Amino acid sequence: MMDSKQLYQEVILDHNRKPRNYGALADATHRSEGLNPLCGDHIWLSLKVDGGAVAGIAFEGQSCAICKASASMMTTVVKGKAVGDVETLIGEFRAMATGQLEPATQAHHLGRLTVFAGIKDLPSRVKCAILPWHTLHAAFVQEGSTTTEGEADPVS
Ligand code: ZN
């Protein structure tokens, strides 16, 4: 059986080798750009919201392995979900990554996203993992771009 650290490394490697939903949607209803100056992660999200649910989502950009894996996994998890449920996930992922939610003992809807639970012990990488989620929220509220620094800092 793989321990959580091995599983985490496997997931990061797999999503970097074969990022899911990589590219841009031609018929996107929402777009957002996310920047994490701390690491240099720079991503673009495009999504199609239809009937209050995420009908399609894609990402592209230049980012580190953690950010890329988080974005890739995020697209697979949120596709088909209602926007309200996705906003709940965004909050839970942020809480887990910053150590405010302990997925082993607290209720959540994170499912296989809990593979990122250990990120809270790597403070310099927390924003890398959160950036795609932060950018997704910005897309929902029709903000053209967001950053992990300054007033929009999702960690502070
Ligand atoms: Zn990064």
Backbone and ligand atoms as CSV (ligand in chain L), in Angstrom:
chain,resi,resn,atom,element,x,y,z
A,1,MET,N,N,0.831,-1.198,0.000
A,1,MET,CA,C,0.000,0.000,0.000
A,1,MET,C,C,0.869,1.252,0.000
A,2,MET,N,N,0.469,2.219,-0.795
A,2,MET,CA,C,1.224,3.464,-0.852
A,2,MET,C,C,0.889,4.341,0.348
A,3,ASP,N,N,1.909,4.971,0.927
A,3,ASP,CA,C,1.572,5.922,1.986
A,3,ASP,C,C,1.185,7.244,1.306
A,4,SER,N,N,0.723,8.193,2.112
A,4,SER,CA,C,0.165,9.422,1.533
A,4,SER,C,C,1.218,10.225,0.774
A,5,LYS,N,N,2.469,10.150,1.229
A,5,LYS,CA,C,3.516,10.912,0.572
A,5,LYS,C,C,3.816,10.333,-0.822
A,6,GLN,N,N,3.846,9.015,-0.903
A,6,GLN,CA,C,4.070,8.362,-2.203
A,6,GLN,C,C,2.921,8.657,-3.155
A,7,LEU,N,N,1.699,8.599,-2.615
A,7,LEU,CA,C,0.519,8.853,-3.423
A,7,LEU,C,C,0.573,10.284,-3.963
A,8,TYR,N,N,0.928,11.218,-3.104
A,8,TYR,CA,C,1.050,12.618,-3.492
A,8,TYR,C,C,2.048,12.781,-4.633
A,9,GLN,N,N,3.211,12.153,-4.491
A,9,GLN,CA,C,4.235,12.260,-5.542
A,9,GLN,C,C,3.769,11.631,-6.848
A,10,GLU,N,N,3.065,10.511,-6.750
A,10,GLU,CA,C,2.519,9.844,-7.936
A,10,GLU,C,C,1.528,10.749,-8.664
A,11,VAL,N,N,0.645,11.382,-7.889
A,11,VAL,CA,C,-0.391,12.246,-8.461
A,11,VAL,C,C,0.254,13.451,-9.152
A,12,ILE,N,N,1.224,14.061,-8.485
A,12,ILE,CA,C,1.904,15.229,-9.058
A,12,ILE,C,C,2.586,14.837,-10.375
A,13,LEU,N,N,3.285,13.721,-10.366
A,13,LEU,CA,C,3.982,13.264,-11.572
A,13,LEU,C,C,3.005,12.954,-12.695
A,14,ASP,N,N,1.949,12.251,-12.352
A,14,ASP,CA,C,0.972,11.837,-13.355
A,14,ASP,C,C,0.304,13.040,-14.023
A,15,HIS,N,N,-0.115,14.011,-13.220
A,15,HIS,CA,C,-0.802,15.176,-13.789
A,15,HIS,C,C,0.159,16.103,-14.546
A,16,ASN,N,N,1.447,16.042,-14.236
A,16,ASN,CA,C,2.408,16.834,-14.992
A,16,ASN,C,C,2.738,16.174,-16.321
A,17,ARG,N,N,2.778,14.850,-16.302
A,17,ARG,CA,C,3.017,14.111,-17.535
A,17,ARG,C,C,1.835,14.250,-18.491
A,18,LYS,N,N,0.644,14.140,-17.911
A,18,LYS,CA,C,-0.573,14.171,-18.727
A,18,LYS,C,C,-1.590,15.138,-18.133
A,19,PRO,N,N,-1.345,16.453,-18.234
A,19,PRO,CA,C,-2.314,17.392,-17.650
A,19,PRO,C,C,-3.687,17.230,-18.304
A,20,ARG,N,N,-4.743,17.192,-17.470
A,20,ARG,CA,C,-6.105,17.016,-17.959
A,20,ARG,C,C,-6.708,18.373,-18.313
A,21,ASN,N,N,-7.533,18.373,-19.360
A,21,ASN,CA,C,-8.236,19.596,-19.757
A,21,ASN,C,C,-7.277,20.764,-19.974
A,22,TYR,N,N,-6.155,20.485,-20.621
A,22,TYR,CA,C,-5.160,21.520,-20.876
A,22,TYR,C,C,-5.493,22.238,-22.182
A,23,GLY,N,N,-5.519,23.568,-22.145
A,23,GLY,CA,C,-5.822,24.366,-23.323
A,23,GLY,C,C,-6.812,25.458,-22.981
A,24,ALA,N,N,-7.565,25.905,-23.963
A,24,ALA,CA,C,-8.554,26.964,-23.754
A,24,ALA,C,C,-9.854,26.565,-24.429
A,25,LEU,N,N,-10.966,26.945,-23.800
A,25,LEU,CA,C,-12.276,26.661,-24.397
A,25,LEU,C,C,-12.648,27.773,-25.364
A,26,ALA,N,N,-13.027,27.403,-26.563
A,26,ALA,CA,C,-13.400,28.399,-27.565
A,26,ALA,C,C,-14.719,29.079,-27.192
A,27,ASP,N,N,-15.610,28.338,-26.543
A,27,ASP,CA,C,-16.938,28.881,-26.217
A,27,ASP,C,C,-17.079,29.201,-24.727
A,28,ALA,N,N,-15.979,29.649,-24.103
A,28,ALA,CA,C,-16.006,29.950,-22.668
A,28,ALA,C,C,-16.956,31.102,-22.343
A,29,THR,N,N,-17.645,30.982,-21.204
A,29,THR,CA,C,-18.485,32.070,-20.712
A,29,THR,C,C,-17.735,32.875,-19.652
A,30,HIS,N,N,-16.719,32.258,-19.044
A,30,HIS,CA,C,-15.941,32.894,-17.986
A,30,HIS,C,C,-14.457,32.616,-18.232
A,31,ARG,N,N,-13.640,33.656,-18.042
A,31,ARG,CA,C,-12.192,33.480,-18.160
A,31,ARG,C,C,-11.508,34.223,-17.031
A,32,SER,N,N,-10.367,33.714,-16.586
A,32,SER,CA,C,-9.593,34.436,-15.582
A,32,SER,C,C,-8.125,34.048,-15.687
A,33,GLU,N,N,-7.299,34.977,-15.262
A,33,GLU,CA,C,-5.848,34.794,-15.273
A,33,GLU,C,C,-5.378,34.831,-13.830
A,34,GLY,N,N,-4.517,33.906,-13.447
A,34,GLY,CA,C,-4.019,33.875,-12.074
A,34,GLY,C,C,-2.509,33.924,-12.028
A,35,LEU,N,N,-2.002,34.713,-11.094
A,35,LEU,CA,C,-0.562,34.901,-10.974
A,35,LEU,C,C,-0.111,34.689,-9.530
A,36,ASN,N,N,0.929,33.897,-9.361
A,36,ASN,CA,C,1.537,33.707,-8.045
A,36,ASN,C,C,2.980,34.179,-8.128
A,37,PRO,N,N,3.216,35.473,-7.829
A,37,PRO,CA,C,4.563,36.039,-7.994
A,37,PRO,C,C,5.619,35.344,-7.140
A,38,LEU,N,N,5.183,34.764,-6.023
A,38,LEU,CA,C,6.107,34.095,-5.110
A,38,LEU,C,C,6.888,32.982,-5.814
A,39,CYS,N,N,6.208,32.275,-6.721
A,39,CYS,CA,C,6.822,31.138,-7.413
A,39,CYS,C,C,7.009,31.410,-8.899
A,40,GLY,N,N,6.157,32.287,-9.450
A,40,GLY,CA,C,6.196,32.532,-10.890
A,40,GLY,C,C,5.111,31.782,-11.642
A,41,ASP,N,N,4.187,31.170,-10.908
A,41,ASP,CA,C,3.081,30.457,-11.551
A,41,ASP,C,C,2.170,31.461,-12.250
A,42,HIS,N,N,1.805,31.149,-13.493
A,42,HIS,CA,C,0.958,32.044,-14.274
A,42,HIS,C,C,0.020,31.173,-15.097
A,43,ILE,N,N,-1.257,31.196,-14.763
A,43,ILE,CA,C,-2.207,30.314,-15.448
A,43,ILE,C,C,-3.414,31.083,-15.977
A,44,TRP,N,N,-4.061,30.496,-16.969
A,44,TRP,CA,C,-5.307,31.034,-17.513
A,44,TRP,C,C,-6.357,29.932,-17.414
A,45,LEU,N,N,-7.528,30.325,-16.963
A,45,LEU,CA,C,-8.648,29.383,-16.894
A,45,LEU,C,C,-9.736,29.838,-17.843
A,46,SER,N,N,-10.362,28.917,-18.511
A,46,SER,CA,C,-11.561,29.257,-19.264
A,46,SER,C,C,-12.617,28.226,-18.896
A,47,LEU,N,N,-13.832,28.701,-18.653
A,47,LEU,CA,C,-14.883,27.761,-18.321
A,47,LEU,C,C,-16.197,28.140,-18.968
A,48,LYS,N,N,-17.006,27.138,-19.088
A,48,LYS,CA,C,-18.324,27.344,-19.646
A,48,LYS,C,C,-19.331,26.983,-18.575
A,49,VAL,N,N,-20.093,27.990,-18.137
A,49,VAL,CA,C,-21.129,27.763,-17.144
A,49,VAL,C,C,-22.456,27.706,-17.880
A,50,ASP,N,N,-23.191,26.626,-17.632
A,50,ASP,CA,C,-24.460,26.429,-18.315
A,50,ASP,C,C,-25.470,25.878,-17.315
A,51,GLY,N,N,-26.601,26.558,-17.169
A,51,GLY,CA,C,-27.623,26.101,-16.237
A,51,GLY,C,C,-27.139,26.024,-14.795
A,52,GLY,N,N,-26.225,26.942,-14.412
A,52,GLY,CA,C,-25.735,26.981,-13.035
A,52,GLY,C,C,-24.699,25.929,-12.703
A,53,ALA,N,N,-24.199,25.241,-13.730
A,53,ALA,CA,C,-23.175,24.218,-13.490
A,53,ALA,C,C,-21.983,24.429,-14.427
A,54,VAL,N,N,-20.844,23.870,-14.035
A,54,VAL,CA,C,-19.635,23.965,-14.863
A,54,VAL,C,C,-19.713,22.893,-15.961
A,55,ALA,N,N,-20.065,23.339,-17.164
A,55,ALA,CA,C,-20.223,22.400,-18.277
A,55,ALA,C,C,-18.880,22.065,-18.908
A,56,GLY,N,N,-17.940,22.997,-18.817
A,56,GLY,CA,C,-16.622,22.755,-19.388
A,56,GLY,C,C,-15.587,23.623,-18.699
A,57,ILE,N,N,-14.349,23.146,-18.625
A,57,ILE,CA,C,-13.281,23.927,-18.000
A,57,ILE,C,C,-11.947,23.495,-18.582
A,58,ALA,N,N,-11.063,24.472,-18.793
A,58,ALA,CA,C,-9.720,24.161,-19.289
A,58,ALA,C,C,-8.733,25.154,-18.682
A,59,PHE,N,N,-7.472,24.730,-18.592
A,59,PHE,CA,C,-6.438,25.634,-18.065
A,59,PHE,C,C,-5.202,25.546,-18.943
A,60,GLU,N,N,-4.408,26.587,-18.909
A,60,GLU,CA,C,-3.112,26.570,-19.586
A,60,GLU,C,C,-2.210,27.570,-18.903
A,61,GLY,N,N,-0.934,27.550,-19.231
A,61,GLY,CA,C,-0.014,28.508,-18.640
A,61,GLY,C,C,1.311,27.885,-18.272
A,62,GLN,N,N,2.118,28.691,-17.579
A,62,GLN,CA,C,3.428,28.249,-17.123
A,62,GLN,C,C,3.376,28.163,-15.604
A,63,SER,N,N,3.640,26.990,-15.061
A,63,SER,CA,C,3.614,26.881,-13.607
A,63,SER,C,C,4.486,25.728,-13.144
A,64,CYS,N,N,4.733,25.709,-11.834
A,64,CYS,CA,C,5.508,24.620,-11.249
A,64,CYS,C,C,4.648,23.358,-11.214
A,65,ALA,N,N,5.266,22.268,-10.852
A,65,ALA,CA,C,4.588,20.970,-10.857
A,65,ALA,C,C,3.391,20.929,-9.911
A,66,ILE,N,N,3.507,21.538,-8.759
A,66,ILE,CA,C,2.424,21.496,-7.771
A,66,ILE,C,C,1.210,22.263,-8.289
A,67,CYS,N,N,1.458,23.442,-8.851
A,67,CYS,CA,C,0.369,24.266,-9.389
A,67,CYS,C,C,-0.299,23.552,-10.562
A,68,LYS,N,N,0.502,22.978,-11.406
A,68,LYS,CA,C,-0.031,22.300,-12.587
A,68,LYS,C,C,-0.879,21.091,-12.191
A,69,ALA,N,N,-0.389,20.319,-11.242
A,69,ALA,CA,C,-1.133,19.141,-10.784
A,69,ALA,C,C,-2.440,19.561,-10.106
A,70,SER,N,N,-2.372,20.626,-9.316
A,70,SER,CA,C,-3.568,21.114,-8.634
A,70,SER,C,C,-4.602,21.592,-9.653
A,71,ALA,N,N,-4.159,22.324,-10.677
A,71,ALA,CA,C,-5.061,22.833,-11.714
A,71,ALA,C,C,-5.671,21.679,-12.509
A,72,SER,N,N,-4.833,20.718,-12.876
A,72,SER,CA,C,-5.291,19.588,-13.671
A,72,SER,C,C,-6.344,18.782,-12.906
A,73,MET,N,N,-6.044,18.497,-11.642
A,73,MET,CA,C,-6.971,17.726,-10.824
A,73,MET,C,C,-8.260,18.514,-10.577
A,74,MET,N,N,-8.106,19.813,-10.369
A,74,MET,CA,C,-9.272,20.670,-10.143
A,74,MET,C,C,-10.247,20.585,-11.318
A,75,THR,N,N,-9.723,20.642,-12.543
A,75,THR,CA,C,-10.608,20.619,-13.702
A,75,THR,C,C,-11.402,19.309,-13.767
A,76,THR,N,N,-10.769,18.209,-13.375
A,76,THR,CA,C,-11.474,16.924,-13.440
A,76,THR,C,C,-12.558,16.835,-12.359
A,77,VAL,N,N,-12.291,17.466,-11.215
A,77,VAL,CA,C,-13.228,17.370,-10.091
A,77,VAL,C,C,-14.440,18.291,-10.254
A,78,VAL,N,N,-14.234,19.508,-10.775
A,78,VAL,CA,C,-15.337,20.485,-10.792
A,78,VAL,C,C,-16.245,20.354,-12.024
A,79,LYS,N,N,-15.759,19.672,-13.054
A,79,LYS,CA,C,-16.549,19.532,-14.276
A,79,LYS,C,C,-17.869,18.826,-13.980
A,80,GLY,N,N,-18.975,19.469,-14.368
A,80,GLY,CA,C,-20.287,18.886,-14.142
A,80,GLY,C,C,-20.936,19.274,-12.833
A,81,LYS,N,N,-20.160,19.913,-11.936
A,81,LYS,CA,C,-20.710,20.302,-10.627
A,81,LYS,C,C,-21.408,21.661,-10.687
A,82,ALA,N,N,-22.382,21.843,-9.787
A,82,ALA,CA,C,-23.060,23.128,-9.662
A,82,ALA,C,C,-22.090,24.170,-9.130
A,83,VAL,N,N,-22.237,25.410,-9.597
A,83,VAL,CA,C,-21.324,26.480,-9.193
A,83,VAL,C,C,-21.264,26.622,-7.663
A,84,GLY,N,N,-22.407,26.518,-6.999
A,84,GLY,CA,C,-22.438,26.639,-5.539
A,84,GLY,C,C,-21.606,25.559,-4.853
A,85,ASP,N,N,-21.690,24.331,-5.375
A,85,ASP,CA,C,-20.912,23.228,-4.805
A,85,ASP,C,C,-19.419,23.435,-5.055
A,86,VAL,N,N,-19.092,24.026,-6.207
A,86,VAL,CA,C,-17.687,24.286,-6.523
A,86,VAL,C,C,-17.139,25.376,-5.588
A,87,GLU,N,N,-17.961,26.391,-5.304
A,87,GLU,CA,C,-17.521,27.443,-4.377
A,87,GLU,C,C,-17.241,26.836,-2.989
A,88,THR,N,N,-18.042,25.848,-2.588
A,88,THR,CA,C,-17.800,25.157,-1.317
A,88,THR,C,C,-16.445,24.453,-1.361
A,89,LEU,N,N,-16.169,23.783,-2.478
A,89,LEU,CA,C,-14.891,23.082,-2.641
A,89,LEU,C,C,-13.709,24.043,-2.609
A,90,ILE,N,N,-13.881,25.205,-3.246
A,90,ILE,CA,C,-12.811,26.208,-3.263
A,90,ILE,C,C,-12.450,26.583,-1.821
A,91,GLY,N,N,-13.488,26.826,-1.009
A,91,GLY,CA,C,-13.262,27.188,0.391
A,91,GLY,C,C,-12.611,26.060,1.174
A,92,GLU,N,N,-13.047,24.841,0.918
A,92,GLU,CA,C,-12.498,23.693,1.647
A,92,GLU,C,C,-11.054,23.412,1.240
A,93,PHE,N,N,-10.763,23.560,-0.057
A,93,PHE,CA,C,-9.389,23.317,-0.510
A,93,PHE,C,C,-8.441,24.332,0.121
A,94,ARG,N,N,-8.884,25.600,0.133
A,94,ARG,CA,C,-8.069,26.664,0.738
A,94,ARG,C,C,-7.856,26.380,2.229
A,95,ALA,N,N,-8.914,25.966,2.907
A,95,ALA,CA,C,-8.804,25.679,4.350
A,95,ALA,C,C,-7.864,24.498,4.600
A,96,MET,N,N,-7.934,23.481,3.748
A,96,MET,CA,C,-7.047,22.320,3.905
A,96,MET,C,C,-5.593,22.718,3.659
A,97,ALA,N,N,-5.363,23.480,2.592
A,97,ALA,CA,C,-3.987,23.843,2.220
A,97,ALA,C,C,-3.329,24.763,3.244
A,98,THR,N,N,-4.164,25.516,3.975
A,98,THR,CA,C,-3.610,26.428,4.984
A,98,THR,C,C,-3.685,25.828,6.387
A,99,GLY,N,N,-4.105,24.563,6.489
A,99,GLY,CA,C,-4.101,23.873,7.771
A,99,GLY,C,C,-5.295,24.170,8.667
A,100,GLN,N,N,-6.322,24.835,8.114
A,100,GLN,CA,C,-7.503,25.140,8.932
A,100,GLN,C,C,-8.536,24.025,8.878
A,101,LEU,N,N,-8.364,23.126,7.931
A,101,LEU,CA,C,-9.278,21.982,7.825
A,101,LEU,C,C,-8.428,20.724,7.798
A,102,GLU,N,N,-8.701,19.829,8.725
A,102,GLU,CA,C,-7.963,18.572,8.793
A,102,GLU,C,C,-8.849,17.487,8.193
A,103,PRO,N,N,-8.573,17.096,6.933
A,103,PRO,CA,C,-9.500,16.196,6.240
A,103,PRO,C,C,-9.670,14.830,6.899
A,104,ALA,N,N,-8.699,14.426,7.721
A,104,ALA,CA,C,-8.807,13.108,8.360
A,104,ALA,C,C,-9.866,13.101,9.460
A,105,THR,N,N,-10.120,14.261,10.044
A,105,THR,CA,C,-11.030,14.289,11.197
A,105,THR,C,C,-12.237,15.206,11.021
A,106,GLN,N,N,-12.225,16.077,9.999
A,106,GLN,CA,C,-13.335,17.015,9.820
A,106,GLN,C,C,-14.136,16.705,8.552
A,107,ALA,N,N,-15.398,17.069,8.558
A,107,ALA,CA,C,-16.267,16.825,7.406
A,107,ALA,C,C,-15.848,17.713,6.229
A,108,HIS,N,N,-15.895,17.140,5.030
A,108,HIS,CA,C,-15.553,17.908,3.830
A,108,HIS,C,C,-16.057,17.173,2.602
A,109,HIS,N,N,-15.910,17.788,1.435
A,109,HIS,CA,C,-16.342,17.190,0.171
A,109,HIS,C,C,-15.158,17.032,-0.778
A,110,LEU,N,N,-13.948,16.988,-0.239
A,110,LEU,CA,C,-12.747,17.074,-1.072
A,110,LEU,C,C,-12.407,15.789,-1.833
A,111,GLY,N,N,-12.882,14.660,-1.354
A,111,GLY,CA,C,-12.609,13.409,-2.076
A,111,GLY,C,C,-11.126,13.206,-2.316
A,112,ARG,N,N,-10.743,12.900,-3.575
A,112,ARG,CA,C,-9.337,12.605,-3.861
A,112,ARG,C,C,-8.436,13.835,-3.801
A,113,LEU,N,N,-9.045,15.026,-3.662
A,113,LEU,CA,C,-8.227,16.239,-3.504
A,113,LEU,C,C,-7.445,16.231,-2.193
A,114,THR,N,N,-7.820,15.350,-1.268
A,114,THR,CA,C,-7.105,15.285,0.014
A,114,THR,C,C,-5.657,14.845,-0.173
A,115,VAL,N,N,-5.297,14.423,-1.373
A,115,VAL,CA,C,-3.905,14.077,-1.651
A,115,VAL,C,C,-3.004,15.305,-1.430
A,116,PHE,N,N,-3.622,16.515,-1.491
A,116,PHE,CA,C,-2.862,17.755,-1.263
A,116,PHE,C,C,-2.828,18.179,0.212
A,117,ALA,N,N,-3.305,17.344,1.111
A,117,ALA,CA,C,-3.381,17.718,2.531
A,117,ALA,C,C,-2.012,18.076,3.114
A,118,GLY,N,N,-0.956,17.409,2.640
A,118,GLY,CA,C,0.374,17.644,3.191
A,118,GLY,C,C,1.002,18.972,2.805
A,119,ILE,N,N,0.354,19.691,1.889
A,119,ILE,CA,C,0.914,20.951,1.389
A,119,ILE,C,C,1.004,21.992,2.508
A,120,LYS,N,N,0.174,21.848,3.523
A,120,LYS,CA,C,0.183,22.822,4.634
A,120,LYS,C,C,1.531,22.837,5.359
A,121,ASP,N,N,2.294,21.748,5.230
A,121,ASP,CA,C,3.619,21.680,5.867
A,121,ASP,C,C,4.727,22.244,4.987
A,122,LEU,N,N,4.360,22.729,3.793
A,122,LEU,CA,C,5.322,23.328,2.865
A,122,LEU,C,C,4.871,24.758,2.568
A,123,PRO,N,N,5.072,25.688,3.533
A,123,PRO,CA,C,4.503,27.039,3.420
A,123,PRO,C,C,4.803,27.742,2.102
A,124,SER,N,N,5.985,27.508,1.513
A,124,SER,CA,C,6.333,28.217,0.279
A,124,SER,C,C,5.553,27.683,-0.916
A,125,ARG,N,N,4.913,26.517,-0.769
A,125,ARG,CA,C,4.182,25.925,-1.892
A,125,ARG,C,C,2.661,26.018,-1.761
A,126,VAL,N,N,2.201,26.523,-0.617
A,126,VAL,CA,C,0.754,26.602,-0.378
A,126,VAL,C,C,0.053,27.397,-1.478
A,127,LYS,N,N,0.640,28.537,-1.844
A,127,LYS,CA,C,0.020,29.383,-2.872
A,127,LYS,C,C,0.051,28.732,-4.248
A,128,CYS,N,N,1.046,27.884,-4.480
A,128,CYS,CA,C,1.115,27.157,-5.756
A,128,CYS,C,C,-0.110,26.254,-5.898
A,129,ALA,N,N,-0.440,25.559,-4.809
A,129,ALA,CA,C,-1.571,24.626,-4.834
A,129,ALA,C,C,-2.906,25.368,-4.873
A,130,ILE,N,N,-2.975,26.518,-4.206
A,130,ILE,CA,C,-4.241,27.268,-4.123
A,130,ILE,C,C,-4.522,28.072,-5.387
A,131,LEU,N,N,-3.482,28.506,-6.101
A,131,LEU,CA,C,-3.677,29.436,-7.230
A,131,LEU,C,C,-4.794,29.029,-8.201
A,132,PRO,N,N,-4.837,27.778,-8.666
A,132,PRO,CA,C,-5.915,27.429,-9.618
A,132,PRO,C,C,-7.305,27.637,-9.021
A,133,TRP,N,N,-7.470,27.335,-7.755
A,133,TRP,CA,C,-8.760,27.469,-7.071
A,133,TRP,C,C,-9.124,28.937,-6.886
A,134,HIS,N,N,-8.125,29.715,-6.543
A,134,HIS,CA,C,-8.271,31.165,-6.383
A,134,HIS,C,C,-8.690,31.783,-7.731
A,135,THR,N,N,-8.074,31.303,-8.785
A,135,THR,CA,C,-8.359,31.802,-10.135
A,135,THR,C,C,-9.760,31.375,-10.586
A,136,LEU,N,N,-10.172,30.187,-10.166
A,136,LEU,CA,C,-11.515,29.704,-10.504
A,136,LEU,C,C,-12.575,30.595,-9.847
A,137,HIS,N,N,-12.333,30.943,-8.594
A,137,HIS,CA,C,-13.280,31.843,-7.914
A,137,HIS,C,C,-13.348,33.179,-8.640
A,138,ALA,N,N,-12.177,33.690,-9.041
A,138,ALA,CA,C,-12.141,34.970,-9.769
A,138,ALA,C,C,-12.940,34.879,-11.065
A,139,ALA,N,N,-12.865,33.733,-11.731
A,139,ALA,CA,C,-13.622,33.547,-12.973
A,139,ALA,C,C,-15.122,33.580,-12.697
A,140,PHE,N,N,-15.546,32.915,-11.622
A,140,PHE,CA,C,-16.972,32.885,-11.272
A,140,PHE,C,C,-17.513,34.295,-11.022
A,141,VAL,N,N,-16.728,35.110,-10.320
A,141,VAL,CA,C,-17.206,36.453,-9.981
A,141,VAL,C,C,-16.828,37.468,-11.057
A,142,GLN,N,N,-16.372,36.949,-12.222
A,142,GLN,CA,C,-16.087,37.774,-13.396
A,142,GLN,C,C,-14.988,38.800,-13.158
A,143,GLU,N,N,-13.978,38.403,-12.365
A,143,GLU,CA,C,-12.783,39.241,-12.246
A,143,GLU,C,C,-11.835,38.714,-13.322
A,144,GLY,N,N,-11.289,39.602,-14.099
A,144,GLY,CA,C,-10.454,39.172,-15.217
A,144,GLY,C,C,-9.159,38.524,-14.796
A,145,SER,N,N,-8.627,38.971,-13.655
A,145,SER,CA,C,-7.357,38.407,-13.215
A,145,SER,C,C,-7.258,38.470,-11.704
A,146,THR,N,N,-6.375,37.641,-11.165
A,146,THR,CA,C,-6.167,37.647,-9.726
A,146,THR,C,C,-4.728,37.302,-9.427
A,147,THR,N,N,-4.325,37.558,-8.201
A,147,THR,CA,C,-2.959,37.262,-7.792
A,147,THR,C,C,-2.998,36.729,-6.371
A,148,THR,N,N,-1.947,36.036,-5.970
A,148,THR,CA,C,-1.899,35.529,-4.594
A,148,THR,C,C,-1.217,36.522,-3.660
A,149,GLU,N,N,-0.925,37.726,-4.184
A,149,GLU,CA,C,-0.280,38.743,-3.345
A,149,GLU,C,C,-1.236,39.896,-3.069
A,150,GLY,N,N,-0.889,40.709,-2.068
A,150,GLY,CA,C,-1.658,41.918,-1.776
A,150,GLY,C,C,-3.048,41.645,-1.215
A,151,GLU,N,N,-3.998,42.480,-1.586
A,151,GLU,CA,C,-5.341,42.382,-1.014
A,151,GLU,C,C,-6.045,41.081,-1.333
A,152,ALA,N,N,-5.695,40.462,-2.462
A,152,ALA,CA,C,-6.359,39.228,-2.875
A,152,ALA,C,C,-5.679,37.977,-2.309
A,153,ASP,N,N,-4.678,38.158,-1.445
A,153,ASP,CA,C,-3.937,37.034,-0.895
A,153,ASP,C,C,-4.883,36.010,-0.260
A,154,PRO,N,N,-4.922,34.774,-0.793
A,154,PRO,CA,C,-5.860,33.783,-0.259
A,154,PRO,C,C,-5.367,33.125,1.027
A,155,VAL,N,N,-4.120,33.365,1.388
A,155,VAL,CA,C,-3.542,32.677,2.538
A,155,VAL,C,C,-3.582,33.535,3.794
A,156,SER,N,N,-3.371,34.830,3.652
A,156,SER,CA,C,-3.319,35.692,4.840
A,156,SER,C,C,-4.698,35.959,5.401
L,1,ZN,ZN,ZN,4.466,27.230,-7.922
